[in-house]
């Protein structure tokens, strides 16, 4: 039988071990790296005149921000602190502070602006003005237009090369792409593509630009070194926008009239998968880690979330009326 002294001694030892274990766990917790914040997806709702903000960690709507008339395209600055929204009907751009989800500036641009892209250094935003046949260049430090560049008929999409040296602008009414030297803001090349070019993107290594041709149901692949079309890929009906994975291996093309997304293997420029989404998909954007693709379905007032590992829709998020542009950036 144990004495009271032995019993007390063992009990004290057990308490000491428990306390030490608790301190060790706490210490390890303090040493553990913080969990990275998830980015937000910003969806332009044309007929609602607002932006739906989706937390990509939960795929839940967390905020709605009123903007100008007919918001149609979205671009997030590289630091994630600002969102630039193209308002087609009111011919201006709303600037949203992502920390507060409030509009902090409104910038007048050309008629019926349709597309926007921000340079990799975050210093300039290029806005394609479909109704003015030009591009407005905005200084993001002052939120003022500092240049206007004439391009082809009905410019609609814009993409900036990863080195920031060139902007590729699709001319919907000219079946061409204007290439702008961003140092001089002059057009240095005009590339013939398919009819009705709309969306455009440049892959991360900067070697190729992909252009969605609405009226020929194709994607033109441009070699950016020569500004020549080197491949034409047939996709679904009325392709509109394009998003590329961060590793540059796959391009996702939204097909409005097929209610689908075509995935192109950029190594061989062939469609290797097709994913069914909501009605009349119009725009897509991919998360910075490349794991999820967000597709705005303007005919269903929803966003389809596709897991890129499986090419399956894993969530559907209800948003405003006639969602169009989507932008995703790093957490601010």
N, C-alpha and C positions, 0 to 999 in steps of 0.2 A: 504494500500500500504506500502511495506517495505521501511525503510530508507536505505540510502547507507551504514550507519554504521552497521545496522543489517545484511544487505546482505553480507558485507565483513566478518563479524564475523562468519556467518554460512558457508561461503565458506572456510574460514580458518579452521574451525572445520572439515569440510569434507576432506580437504587436509591432516589434521593431522591424521584422522582415516585411510585414504588410506595409508599414510606413515607407520603408526603403523602396519597395516595389512601386508604390504610388508615385513617389518622387521620380523614379526612373521612367515610368510611363509619361509623367508630365514633362520631364526633360526631353524625352524622345519626341513628344508632340511639339515642343517648342522648336526642336531642331528640324522637324519635317518641313519641306518646302511648302509655301502657300499654294492652295489650289488656284489655278489660273482661271480668271473670269472668262465666261463664254461671250462670244460676240453677239450682236443684235442684227436682225434682218429688218430692213426698212422697205416697206411696200407702198408704192404710190397708187392710190385709189382715184382713178380719173373722175368718176362721177360723184364722189364723196368729198372731193377737194381736201383730202387729208392723207396723212401717212400712218400706216399701221406699224407699230414697233413690236417685233417678235423676239422673245428671249430664246435663242437657239438651244439653250441647255434643257429647257422644258417644253419648247414649242407652244408657248402660251403667249397670247397678246397681252403686253404689259403697258402700252400707252398708245394714244392716238393724238396726232399733232396736226392741227389745221394749217393749210398752206394756201397757195394761190389757186386759180381756176385751172382745172384739167391737168393735175400733176401726172407726168407720164414717164419720167426717167429720174434715176437716183444715182448719186455717186458719193461714196464715203471717203473722207480724207485719209491718207495713210496712217495718221496718228489716232484715228478713230474719234477725234474730238468734234468734227463737224460733218453734217450731211448736206449736200447740195441737191436741191430738188428742182427739176425743170417743169415749169407750169406752162403747158402749151396754149391754153386759152387766154391766160392773162399776160403772155409774152414776157415772163420774168422768171427769176430763179430765187427760191426761198432758201435761206441758210439756217439750218437747225443746229443749235448747241446740244450735243448728245448728253451732256451731264444733266441738263434741265429739261430736255425735250421741248424746247421752245424756239420759235423763230426769232433770230437776232438780226437778220438783215434780209432785204429784198432788192434784187438787182434787175433792172430793165435790160432785156436783150432784144434779139430780132423777132420777127413774126413766126408764130407757130414753132417754137423750139421743140426739138424731138429727142435729142440725145446729149449726153455729157460724159466727159472723162476728166480725171484729175491727174496731173503729172506725178511721177513717182516721188518727187521731193515735196509734193503738196503745195507748191507755190502758185500753180495756175490751174484753172478749170477751163476746158474747151467745150463750148456749147454749139451744137449743130442747129441752125435756124432753118427749118424746112421751108418756111414761107418767104425767106429773105435771100436764099441762095448764098448764105455766108455762115461763118463761124465767129462767135463772140469769144474773146479770150479774157477771162476774169483773173485779176490779181487777188488771190485769196487773203493776202495780208490786209488789203484795203476794201475788198469786195467791190471793186470798180472794174468796169470794162476798160482794158488798156489797148486792145487791138481788135480789128474786124478784118477777117480774111475771106475774100470771095472764093467760092468753090463751084461745084456743078449744080444741076437742078435738083431741088428738093433734098438737101442734105439731111440725113436722119440719124446715123450712128457715128460714134467717135471712139477710137481706141488709141492709147499712147504706147509707144514702144517702151520696154523696160528700162532702157537707158535715158528715156525722156527726150530723145532728140527729134522724134517724128510723131505726128498725129495722123492717123488714117481715118478719113471721113468718107462714109458711103453716100453716094448721090443717087437717091431713089429714082429720080426722073431722068438720069443720064446714063444709067447702067455702067457706072464707073466709080472709082475710088480716088479721091484727091489726097495726095501725100503732102503734109505741111512740115516744113523745117521749123521747129519750135524756137530756134535761136533767132530767126529773122521773121517768122510768121509769114512766110511766102510759100506758095504751092510749088513744089519742086518736081512732082511727077503726077501723071494721071494714068490710072490703070483700068483698062476695060475689064468688066466682069459680067456676070449674068444679069438678066433683066430684074429690076426691082430690088437692088441691094439695100438691105436694111441694117441688120446687126453686124458688128465687126469686133473681133478681138485679136490680140497678138499673144502668141504663146510665150511662156516665161523666158526662154532663151533668146527671144527676139528675132528668130530666124524666119518665122512664117506668120502671116496674118490670115485669119479665116473670116470669110464674108458670107452671110446668109442672103441668098437671092430669092425673094418672095415669089416672083413670077415664073421662075424656071424650076423651082423646087430643088435647088442645088446649093452647094457650098463651094465657093471659089477659094483656092488656097494660093496665096501670094508669097513668093520668095521675096523677103524684104531687102535682100542684097541687090537684086536686079529689078524689083518691082514688076515682075512678070508672074502671070498665073501659071503654076506648075502642076496643078491637079484640080479636077472638078468632081465633087462627090454628090451623088444623088441621095436625097434624104426624104422626109415626109412632105406633106402638102403645106405650102405657104410657110416656110421657115422664117423665123423672125429674129431671134436673139441667140447668142452663143456665149457659153461659159467654159473656161478651160481649167482643168485641175492644176494645183500648184506645181506638180511635177512635170506638167506639160504633156503627159502621155495620152490624155483623153480630152476631147472637145464635146460638149453637150449642146445640141441644137434643138430649140423649141419649135415644134411644128403645129402651127395654130389650127389648121383645118384637119389635121390627123389626130388631134388630142393626144399627142405623144411627144417624146423626147428621143432624138437619135444620138447615140454615142459613137463618135468617130475615134478610131485608133490613129493617133497622129503620126505614128511611125510608118504606117502603110496607107493612110488616108482612105480607110474603108469603114463603113458602118458595121460595128460588131455587136451592138445591142440596141433594142428599142423598148422604151418604158412608157406604158400608158399612164396618163395623168388626168386632170380635170378637163372641163370643157373650155375650148379656145385658149390654150396656154399662150402667153405672149412674151414673157421675159423669164430669165433664170439667172441665178447667182450662186456661187459655191462658197462654202465656209473656208476660212484661211487654212485649216488643217486638211481640207480636201475631202472630208468624210461625208458631208451632206450637201445636196443640191436643192435649192429652193426655187420652185416654179410657180409663177403667178398665173392663175387660171381666170382670165377676165370674164369668161362666160359662166363661171361657177361661183364667183366672189370668194375664192379660196386660194390657198397656197398649198401645193403638194410638196412634201419633204421626201427626197429620195436618198437612201443610203447608197453611197457610191461603191461600197464593197460588194453589195448584192444586186444593185440596180433595182431595188424594190421600194415602193412608196411605204414609208414607215409612219407618216403622220399627215393629217390634213388640218390646216388652220383656217378658220373663217376670218375674213378681213372685211374691208369696205366694198363699195360698189364699183365694179369694173377695175380690179387691180391690174396694173400694167408693169411699171418698172420695179426692179428689186435691186437693192444694194446691201452688201454685207462688208463690214470692215472689222479691224481688230478692236478689242475693248479699249475705251479711252482711259 
